């Protein structure tokens, strides 16, 4: 019976409803005082008074046709996955501030967002230069005590994650699919390392594949978690540019690494710089800007025993 639902099960069910985006979900929850169970058990007239006379009301009323919370919880237990509601302690605090935060996040990994985060994003079709820059930035940011956030995609994302891990730092991957879907499949090993050393996040339920909107929804989470976003290499259109746009709308700092003017893979970064993004050539550019604006000084990772000054796990190899 609906009355037997726990609050967590009701939140899982709401989060999985087809046809309701984060803005509608947040409005629905707010209309019922944050009580997910009340939202799921309300009649159509009450739901329409919150959402308006839209088809989404039928999705809320018939939620059991689309979702089995007990089955979802069993998958979570089997996969060592937690679901973090917006009011829970493990939910990223900066993400709560955006106008359309996820009502909850699936998380694999124990990282609890105790460090300032910086997003490093870029093209899937990155050049060797772009990949080396992203890996070096990921490593140096991790060495400075930042958590590196990206999207586990090929190219720049992969290099940024690998750089942070090479320095013994934290990194978070935000997926545009269910947490049980690893894409690209060759990043399975990287996915496992990130879950062990940081966290893998998504707002999508188990088994949900990517669609036209899922990667744009992921972009707003990447930027929403972070104090700043660095675009390393990208074309004029794509996920990295969407992440930069969301970052600007959310009041985050936006940095871009300049590239060759005759190379399409750098056209997006060069456009961002022309439009007001801060040009970045080294990690110090970002650190100084953050310190100037807010005094962020995370604790750096101590050097390994026996390491010489200047040695860095973060140098690109």
PyMOL commands that set and color helices and strands:
alter all, ss='L'
color gray80, all
select helices_A, chain A and resi 2-4+7-15+22-31+36-41+44-51+56-61+63-65+69-78+94-97+128-143+156-166+185-197+214-225+239-249+264-274+283-294
alter helices_A, ss='H'
color red, helices_A
select strands_A, chain A and resi 81-85+104-108+117-121+147-150+171-174+199-202+228-231+253-256+278-279
alter strands_A, ss='S'
color yellow, strands_A
deselect
rebuild
show_as cartoon
